[in-house]
């Protein structure tokens, strides 16, 4: 059997920090309590993440530099970020914000491989969405609970294609062994 696609590109490819299972479970619990998630929304199934690198129409031959980046990120794990406040994004979602200086070291590593840019390349973000689709009437209570979160802990960096979910995961930093 041969592969049949003539395209040599991947629609979207990115490197994202993934929260510890304990924090993911905590945020999922808050979402069950406060969220009104639409059944067929594109965001369903996406894990909460810290965006580091996002590129579109990536030639397959570029994948090795993403894998090299994952290897360089391994010593930073677990990656801890102190949160500063709860913010509302897109008038729907609750996010934990933080000072971007905390991600400067990992962004500097990523810049060795990719350019920093607004639409593609290395991403400078100041928040992570943690509770999605919270109606206005439930926000105050949800925000009150989220204010107790003083730190986000990312236990792995994932390389994913097309979507930030388990099914589209290609490789992770935790697959590398530290010397």
DAKA-V563614 format. One record per backbone hydrogen bond with DSSP energy under -0.5 kcal/mol. NH is the residue of the N-H (numbers start at 1). CO is the residue of the C=O. If there is no record, write none. Layout:
nh=(NH & NH)
co=(CO & CO)
//
This chain:
nh=(10 & 13 & 14 & 15 & 16 & 17 & 18 & 19 & 20 & 24 & 25 & 26 & 27 & 28 & 29 & 30 & 31 & 32 & 33 & 34 & 35 & 36 & 41 & 44 & 46 & 47 & 50 & 51 & 52 & 53 & 54 & 55 & 57 & 58 & 60 & 62 & 63 & 65 & 66 & 66 & 67 & 68 & 69 & 70 & 71 & 72 & 73 & 74 & 74 & 76 & 77 & 78 & 79 & 80 & 81 & 83 & 84 & 85 & 87 & 89 & 89 & 92 & 93 & 94 & 95 & 96 & 97 & 97 & 98 & 102 & 103 & 104 & 107 & 108 & 109 & 110 & 111 & 112 & 112 & 113 & 114 & 117 & 121 & 122 & 123 & 125 & 128 & 130 & 131 & 134 & 135 & 135 & 138 & 139 & 139 & 140 & 142 & 143 & 144 & 145 & 146 & 147 & 148 & 149 & 150 & 152 & 154 & 154 & 155 & 155 & 156 & 158 & 159 & 160 & 160 & 161 & 162 & 163 & 165 & 168 & 169 & 170 & 171 & 173 & 175 & 176)
co=(58 & 55 & 160 & 53 & 158 & 50 & 156 & 48 & 153 & 20 & 21 & 22 & 23 & 24 & 25 & 26 & 27 & 28 & 29 & 30 & 31 & 133 & 38 & 41 & 43 & 164 & 17 & 49 & 15 & 15 & 121 & 13 & 11 & 10 & 8 & 59 & 60 & 62 & 62 & 63 & 63 & 64 & 65 & 66 & 67 & 68 & 69 & 70 & 71 & 73 & 74 & 154 & 154 & 78 & 152 & 150 & 97 & 97 & 95 & 87 & 93 & 89 & 89 & 131 & 87 & 128 & 85 & 95 & 126 & 99 & 100 & 101 & 103 & 104 & 105 & 106 & 107 & 108 & 109 & 110 & 110 & 122 & 54 & 115 & 52 & 123 & 96 & 94 & 94 & 92 & 34 & 133 & 135 & 135 & 136 & 136 & 138 & 139 & 140 & 141 & 142 & 143 & 145 & 146 & 148 & 81 & 79 & 152 & 18 & 153 & 18 & 16 & 171 & 14 & 158 & 168 & 12 & 161 & 163 & 165 & 166 & 159 & 159 & 157 & 172 & 173)
//
